Amino acid sequence: MKWKLGTVSPKMVQNEIKEMLDHLRWIKSRGNLSRNKIKRIEKLEVVLRVFRTFIEYHHVDLLHVSLVELTKKAKSTVEMLQRVLDGIPDECKTNLNLGRLESHLLKFFQGNTSLSDNNKLNDFDLSKYMDCLGKNLNDVLVMVLEGVRFSPPEENLEIHKFIKQLEIVQKKLKFLIYLYATEIKGYVNHEKLECLETRMHFMANNVGQLCLAISGCVVSNFVDDILNKPPYLLFLIVLVELEMKKIFRSDLKASKFTHSRTFKDRKLPKGFSHHLHSLLMYLRNKTVENFPNYSTAQNICVAIIEFLVVFLEADVSNHVINGNWLNEAMEKVGAIAGDVLYAIQKVLPRSINKDDTSKMSLFSIHVLKKTKDLKTQVETYYKSLKFTPSQFPTVGGWSFLDSLIQKLNEMSESKSGLDFLMKPLLGNLEKELSALTSILEKDLSSLSSIFRNFAKVHHGNEILQDLHRRTIKLAYEAEVAIDSILAQYNVFWHIFCSLPTILKEIKQINVQVTEMCSTDVALKPCYVVAQYKHLPTRHSNPMTDEEIVGFGNDTEKMIQYLIRGTNELDVIPIVGMGGQGKTTIARKLYNSYNIVSHFDVRAWCIISQTYNRRDLLQDICSQVTGSKDKGDKDDILADELRKILMGKRYLIVLDDMWDCMAWDDLSLCFPDVRNRSRIVVTTRLKKVSEQVKYHTDPYSLPFLTKEESCKLLQKKCFKRKIARLNYKM
């Protein structure tokens, strides 16, 4: 590599550092220094050795370290050296040139805007690089140990845990270096070796990052960045071990290490999926940076990452799948993530050539096939699981069934909330869900019609009543499944297990009810009608105040804030899953005596997924003025509503908002005249609550405690007071 005029070569700087280290070693050996001064010198020696490693391997783009930070550290290191050497006799400082050391360090860091030189990546010795980092790691470990040497473990639990993890990393690193240098390198084909080396290189760079941070060469938040680093390093070591295991079992079967404890099938470490998710987030960003002109490989890598992220976020983090299968799946996800890392490294803009472009396109197609195989296995696994319905109460049966049918009808017309499924590798999930919800809507519409007509003739039919109860319970299950999918919670589980099971049972009920209807001569008025297309707006909640359980303290706090709080107009978002009680708590606020007496006007409006702006505006106008619909257009209604509210202290509840389009359509109608007017928005989606808030953070509904759940169950299931039940929940 050619160096610019006025700069210094890495070798020159390394020689200066070596001379300084030799001199410091000689000064310490004279034996006339205090213990404190020796410790200060040893810390500076650690910094210098870390500098030396960084400078020697600057061409590997070690962790994209800030040159500004390194320049500042170089200056402060020389200043500290000057202070340490001030009290030492002059004869000990003969030939010691601190000015030259500082000059070389600054010229090196300031004269090279990009330290990376990818042309050397194929030449450098990975074993030697990792060995140097291993020595640096030992240095910083000794430094940390010295810092807590006289402190009892109970006073520094986090630090001692950190030291223990770091010792494990150090031990594993040595073993991996040994295996790579003596057992693997030179014995496997080039592509397999490159795939392994990419993982090892990435792991080594992260070790280097930790050494730089602990030694103080770069600025780092100690708690967040340093203490949390060893678990991530152990995760990266596992990725290397998994790749080595694959190599030993396929190419090096005769090696004594093939059946060693390191490569036995064992449980992955705690937090593996969390760190895997962090790696995928890093790779997603690098994919955008590193693929400026190579669309095939880029598109494939992006699709792979998106699928893996949804799988990890939606299902793995919620522990739906059992341990053994999860372990196997996580190993495959880790292997695919490592392959994506390899593809990204190979197409770095500074090193890519036409041959690499072609190879990476083929390689990415190979990784895509592995990902599709994993996806098939995931879907097959979920289909094999057994779903057992919960025992939901049937309060508000007819009204709830109508509400769910309306929601299903809206979902068939709008894909709102399903953006995350509209990705190349997830497209079949969206189609699967659409098919399930469409069939579910038709079957529930059919059953609703039959039940209503059947009830007119045989009101007391016990079989009919039982089938109706079962349908309502299954409808509750279906809504939970759909809301969970929209919230990206257990997506694969609900699409491939719970919803198909629910639909199957509803179909069986439909068949049974249809047969009863067709065979009973007295039931001729009973017939099946087309699915509901226009359902009445839901302006009432079937839950009464007596049935409300929990939220007591929170409700009172919110009432006080609605009455007091800021003088400015404020939006109070309430966020939670379907059925968790958003509407319940909002209704409790809305009907509170203090609220009714405090606000001049109130309005309650339900926002559906496929709302009509004019209908919403007319609905609010009618509630605050009592006037009837005059047929005005929405713009006229919006202007009229704003004028009506301008001189009043108002409370508006916008219930069940699905996206911010509805808020954008309505918000300009709500004037702020600094009279403590309030808007309450309930939503299932956190991103909506974050976007509509003004001064108050979204209120996330907590789940009921066991005692509250038991109390609610009593109120839901029994019509009169009963003796205290001893449930085991």
N, C-alpha and C positions, 0 to 999 in steps of 0.2 A: 504493500500500500504506500503511495506517495504522500509525504507530509507537506503541508503548506509552509511557505516561507514565514519564519517567526514562531513556528510551533516546535514541539519536541517529540521525538519518537517514544513509544511505550518503553522501549529498552532503556533509554536514557533515564526515564523517571524511575523505572524499577531499580536501576543501579543506584540512584540517589537514595531510594528507600532502603535498599540492602545495606548501604554504607551507614545510614543512620541507625538501623537496627543493630548492626555489628558494634557501633560505637556505644549505644545504650547498654548493650550486653556487657561490654568491657567496663563501663562505668559502674554497673551493678556489682560486677565481680570484685571490685576493689574493697568492698565490705565496710566502707565508712559512711554509708547513707542510712538515714532513719527509715523505719518500717513504712511510715506514711509516704515518704518520697519514693521508695521502691514501688509501692502500690500505684502511685500516680504514673510512674514510668511504665509499668506493666500495662496499664490501661491504654496509654499512648501507643505502646507496641502493638496491641491488638488492633487499634485503628489503622496503623501503618500497614499491618499485614493484610487487613481487609482491603485497603487501598491497592496494595500490590496485586491481589487476586483480580480485583475489578479491572485494573489497568492492563494486566496480562491478557485477560479474556474480554476486553472491551468489544471485540468484533462479534461476539455472540449476542450483542444487544441485551446485556444483562438487566432484565426487568424494566427497561425504559426509565432508568433513574434520571432524575432531574440534574442536569449539569450545573445549574445555579446552586442547588443544595450542596453538591460535591465541592464546588468552588468555595462556598462559605465554610464548609467543614475543613477544607485544606488550610484556609487562613487561620481558623480557630485552633487547629491542631498545632501548627507552627508556633502560634502565640503561647499555647500551653507548654510546648517544649521549651520555649524561651524562659518561661517562668520557673519551670522545674529545674532547668540548668543554671539559673541565676546564682544559686547558693553553692555551686560546685566549683572547686578550685580551677583556675585557668589552665593549669597543665593537663587537666582531664578533658578540656574542650579544644585541644590542639587539633587542627584539620577538620573541625566541625563547622560546616557551612550551612546554617539554617536558611540563610537568604537564598542560596542556590536551590535548596529543596523546595522552598515556597515558590520560587520562580518557575521551576520545572513543573510542579503540580498545577499551578495556575495556567501556564501556557498550554499544558496538555488539555485541561478541561475547557478553557475558554477558546482555544484554537480549533476545536473540532465540534461543529454544530451537530453532527451525527456520528456517534461512536461506532455505529453498527457497520459491519463489512461482511455481507452475506457470502461473498466469494470465498471467505476463509472457513465457512461453516463446515464444508466437506473435508477440510484439512486438519482441523484441530483434534486433539486427543481427548475424547470424552472422559476416559478413565482418569487422566491427569487433572482435568478440570474438576471432576467430582472429588478427587483426592484433595485438591487445594481447598475446596469448599468444606470438605470434612474437617480439615485442620482449622479453618476459620470457625466452624461450628464448635469445635472443641475449645477454641480460645474464648468465644463469647459465653459458652457454658461455664467455664472456669470463672469468668468475670461475674456472671450472675450468682454462682455459688458463693463467691467471695463476698458479694453484697449482702447475703443473708446468713453468712457464716455463724454469727453469734446470736441470731434470732431464733427462738423456739418455733417449730413447725406450725403450731396453732396460731401464731401471730401473722404468718405469711402463707396461708393455705394455698392461695391461688399461685403464688410464686413457686412453692414447692411442687405443686401439681405440674406447673409449667416445666420445671427442671426435670421431673420424672419423665414427662412426655418427650422432652428434648433428648434425654439419654436414650430412649427407645429409638427415636429418629436416627441418632448417631450410630447406634448399633446396626440398625437395618440398612443404613446407607453404606456402611463398610461391607456388609455381606453382598449387597447388590452390585457394588463396584467389583468385588471379587468374582462373582458369577459372570458378569458381563465380560471382564477381561480374560478370564481363564477358560470358561465353558461355552460361551456363546459367540463372541467375536471371532470371525474366521471359520465358523462351522455352520452358518445358516446363510440363505440367499440374501441378496442385497436389499430387496424390498422389505422382507421381514425384519432385517436388522435396522433399516431406516425407521420402520414403524415403532420398534422398541426404543431406538435412540431418541426419537422425538418425545416420547413419554419421559424418558430419563432426563433429557435436556430440560424439559419443562419443570420437572420436579427439582432438578439441580438449581435452576434459576430462582425458584421460590425459596430454596435453602439460602441462596445468596442474598435474596431480598431480606430474609430474617437476620442474617449476619450484619448487613448494612444498617438495619433498623436498630438492633441491639447495641451495636458499636457506636451509634449516634451519627453515622455518615449521612443518613437521610432523616428527615423529620417524620415522626410517626406517632400516632396516638397509642400509647403503651398498652392500655387496656384492650382497645378494640382491635388493633393491628398485630401487636406482638403476642399477647397472651393467647389469642385465638388462633395463632398461626400453626403451632405443632399439630393439632387435630387435622388441619387441612393438609399438612405435609404427610401425615400418616395415611390419609386418604389417597394422595398422589402416589405414595409408595405402594399401596394396595393395587392401584392401576398398573404399575410397573410389574408387580408380582404376578398379576393375572395374565399379562402379556407374556411374561417369561414362562409361566406355567403352560400356556398354549404352545410355546416354542419347544419346551422340553418334552411335552407329551406327543408332539407331532414329528419333530426333527431330531431330538436328542434322547430317544427312548432308552438308549444304553447307558446314559449318564447316571451316576449314583445319586444325583440331585433330583432326578425325575420323580422319585417317590419320597422326597424329603418332606419334613413337616411344613416347610414354607409353602409347598405346592399342593398340599392336601386340601380337599374340599372342606371348607369351614365357614362358620358364620361370619358375615361381613361386620366390620366394627360399627359401633353406635355412631349415628350421625352421618353414615355413608351417603344416604340419599340426599341429605341436606347439602353436603359438600359437592355432590354430583350436580345438584341444581345450580350451585354457585359457579361451577366450572362451565356448565352449559350457558349461563348468562354471559360469562366472559367470552365464550366461543361465539355467541350470537353477535356481540359487538365486534369481535375480530373478523367475523365473516363479512360484515359491512365494510370494514377498513381494508381488508386484504384482497377483495375480489372486485377491483374496479372494472375489469374488462373480460372476465371469464364467467359468463352468465350460466353456463351449464353446470359447472361444479358449484357455483355460488347458490343457484336455485335449489339444487339437490341438498346441499349442506343446510341451508335455511329451513327447508321442509323437514329434514331429519331432526334438527334442533327443536323446531316447534312441536313436533309430535312427542319427543322425549320430555319436553318441558310440561306439556299438558298431562302426560301420563304421570310424571312425578308430582305435579301440583294437585291434580284432581283426585288421584286414587292412592298412590304410594304413601303420601303424607298422612292419609287418613286411616291407614292400616286395615284396609278391607281384605287384603289378600294374606294368606297364611305365610308363616316364616320360611319354610323350605322353598316354595315357589317364588316368593319375593326375593330370596337370596339369589336364586338362579336368574331371575329377571334382571336384578340389579347388576349382576356380573355382565350380562349381555349389554345393558345400557352403558355401563362403564367402558366396555370394549368398543362400542360404537362411538362414544364420546372421544375416546383415544384416536380412533380412525379419523374423525372430523378434525381433531387437533393436527394430525399428520397432514391432512389435505390442506389445511389453512397455512401451515408452515411451508409447505412446498410451493405455494403460489404467492409467496411474498413478492411484491412488485420489483424488488431489487434483484431477485435471483431467478425469476421465472424465464423459461425459454419455451419454444414451440413444442419440443419433446415433452417437457414437464406438463404443459397445458393438456396435451393429448392423454398423457398417462393419468393425470388427475381427473380428467373427465371419465375415463374408464374406471379408475379407482372409486370415484364418488358413486358411480352406477352400482359398483359391487357393494359399497356400504349401504346404498339405498335398498338393495335386495335383502341384506341382512336386517335392515330396519323393518321392512315389510314382513319378513319372516317373524320377527319379534312381535309385530303388531297382530299378526294372525294368531300367534300363540297366546297373546294377551286376551284377544277376543274369545278364543276357544276356551281358555281357562274360566273367564267370567260366565260363559254360557253353561259351564259344567257346575257352577255353584247353585246352591239351593236358597231360594228366597222365601222367608216365612213372614207373612204380613203381621203387622203390629195390631194391637187391640185399640184402634181409634174409636172414640165415642161418636155417636151419630147425631149430635146436637145440630139443629139447623139443616136437616137432611135435604129437603127439596130445594131450599134456597142455595145451599152449598153446591148441589149437583148442577143447578142452573148456572151458578157462577163458574164452575169448572168447565162446563160445556162452552160458555162464552169465551173463556181464556183459551181453550183449545182451538176454537174457531178463529180467534185473533192470531194465534201462533201460526195457523196454516196460511194466513194472509201476510204475516209480517215475520221476518227473521230477527227481530230485535233481540239482543242478548245472546245471539248464537254466532257472533263474529269469530270467536275463537275456534269454532268448528269449521269455518269456511277456509280451510287450508288444504294444500295438496294431499297430505297423508291422513287428513281427518275428514275429508269430504264424505266418505261412506258413513261416518258417524252422524253427520247432519242429515243425510238421506234416510238412515235407519231411524233416527229420532222423528223426522217428519212423517215417515210411514206409520210409525207407532202412534203418534199423536193424532194423525188423521183417522186411523182405524178406531182409536179410542173415542174420538169425538162422535163418530157415526154410531158406535155401539152404545155409548152412554145416552145419546139423543134418542136412539130407538128404545132403550130401556126406560128412559124417563117418560116417553109417550105411552108406552105399554102400561107402566105402573100407574100412571094417572087414570087411564081409562079402565084398567083392571080394578082399581080401588073404588070406582063409582059403582061397580056391580057387586063385588065381593069385598066389602070394606073390612070385614073381620077375618079374612083368609090368613091363617097362620103361616102357611107355606109362602104366600106372597109377601107377608110382612118380613119373614126371615130373609127371603131373597133381596128384598129392598134394603134391609139393614146391611147385608153382605155387600151389596153394590155401593152403598154410601161409604162403608169402611174402605173398600178398594179404591173408591174415588179419592178419599183422603190420601191413601198411599200414593196414588198416581200424582197428585199435586205435589206431595213432598219430593217425589222422584224428579218431576219436571223442574221445580224450584231449585233443587240441588244441582241439576245439570246447568241451569242458567247461572248459578253461583259458582260453577266449576268445582263442584264438590262430589267426589265419587262418580265421575262421568261415565267411565266404562262400566262400572257396577250397575248403574241405573239403566243405561242403554241396552246392555246385553244380558242383564239378569232380572232386576226388579220389575222394570216396565213390561218386558215380554211375559213374565209370570202373571203380573196383574192383568194384562190384556187377555191372557189365556183363560183366567178365571172369570173375567167379565163376559167373554164369549160363551163360556159354558152356561153362565146364568142367563144370557140372552137366548140361547137355544132352549133352555128349560122353560123360561117364561113364554117364549113364542109357542112352544108345544102346548103349554097349559091353555094359552089363549085360543089356539086353533082347535083343540079337542073339546072345549067346553061350549056347548050350544048356547048356554045362557050368556056367554060373553061376546056375542056378535058385535056389540058396539065397539069392542076393542080392536084397534088397528095400529099399524106402525106408520108414523109420518116421517117426512124428511127431517134431517137434522136442523136444529135451531139456527137461524141466520140472524135473527134480530131479537135479542133478549133485552128486557127492561134494564135500565141503569140501576145499579145496586146502591140505594141511598140509605139502607138500614143494615145494621149489624145484628145477627140473630142472638148475639151474646148479651145478656142483661148484666146490670151492675152487680147483681147478687152472684153472678158466675165468675166475676173477675177475681183472680187470685194473683198475688205478687205485685210488684211494681209500686207498692204503697209509698215508700220513701221517695223513690225517683219521681213519681207522679206529683207529689207535693212540692218537690224542688222545682219541677218544670212549671207548675202552676204559678209559683212565686216569681219565676223568671219571666213568664209571660205577662204577669201583672206589673213587675218592677223592671229590672234589667235596664238596658240601654234605651235612651229616648228615641233612637233611630229605628227605622223599620228593620226587623230581623227575621231571619228564616231559621226555624228549628227543625233539622232533619232527624227523623227516627228511622233507623235501618235495622233490618233483621230478616230471617228466612220466612217463607210463607207459613202461616199458622203459628208463628212465634208470639204474636200479640201486638203487632204494630197498630193495627186499626183499633184494637181494644183499648190500648193506652191513650191513643189519640181521641177516641170517643169519650173516655173518662175525663180527659182535659176539657174537651169541647162542652160537655154537659155539666161541668163543675159549677156550683152556684157562684163562686168567686169570679169565674171566667165570664159567665152569663151577665153578671151585674157590672163587670168592668168594661166590656167592649160594647160599643154602640151597635155594631152589626156583626153577624157571623155568617159564614157560608161553608158548607161541606161539599166537596166535589171529588168524585172518583175518576181517576185518570186511567183509562184502559190502554192496552198496547196499541190499538188502532183507534185513537180518539178522534173526535171532530171538534176543531177549534171553536166553531160557532156555537155548537151545543154546549161546550164547557162555559163559554162566556155568558150564554143565555141562562144557563143553570145558576151561575153565581149571581147574575143580575136579578133573577127571580127571587133568590133567597134574601138578598139584601134590600130589595125594594118591594117585593110582593107583587110586582107587575107580571102580566102575562106576556107570552111571546108575540111580538109585533111583526115578526118576519124580517127584521133588519139584518143587513149583512154583517159579517164578523168585524170589519173595521169600524163600522158605526157602533156596534155593541162594545168594542174595546174602548173607544173614546168615551162612550156614555158611562161605562163602568168606572173608568178612571175619574171622571167628574163626580160620580156618586160617592166614591171612596175618599175624595180629596179632603173633605171636611169632617171625616168620621174616624174614630179609632176602631179599626176592624181586625177581625181574626178570620183567616181563610185556612181551611184544611184541604190540602191536595193529597188525596189518599191513593196509594199504590202507583206511584210514578215509576215508569220503566226506563225512560231515557230523558235527556235534557231538552229534547225538541219541544216537549210540552211546556217546560219551564220557559224556554225562549219565547214561545207563543203567548204566554200569559204574563210574564214578569213585568212588562212595561205598563200593564194595566194597574199595577199596585203602587200608588204614589207614596213617597216618604215625606211626611210633613212633621216628622219628629214628635209624634204623639204616642209612641210606643205601640204602634200597630204591629201585628205579628202574623207570620205564615208558618204553618206546620206542614211539613212534607214527609209522608211515609213512603219508604221504598225498600225493595229487596236487594238493591245493588249499591254497594259501597261507593263506587265511582260516581254514581248519581248524587248521593248525599254529599260528597266532597265538592261537587261542582255547584250545587245550589246554595250551599251555606253562605251566610253573611258574616255575622260576628260569633255565632255559637257553633262549636264543634258538633258533628253528628253524634246522636245518642244511639249507641249500639245496644240492642235489647239483650239482657242476660238471660240464660236459660233458667227455668224454675228449679228451686232446690227440691230434694226428695220429699220434704215435708209439704211444700207447696204443690208439688205434683200429685201427692196423695190426696190433699184437700180438694184440688180441682177435679180429680177422678170421682170423689164422693159426690161433688155437686153436679157433675155431668151425668152420672149413672143413676142417681137416686132422686126421687121427687120429694122426699121428706127427710127430716133429720133422723139420723141413725146413730147408734152407739159408735164409739170410737173404734175404727178398724185397725188391726195390727197387721199391716202389710209388710212384707219383705220385698224391698225394691232394689 
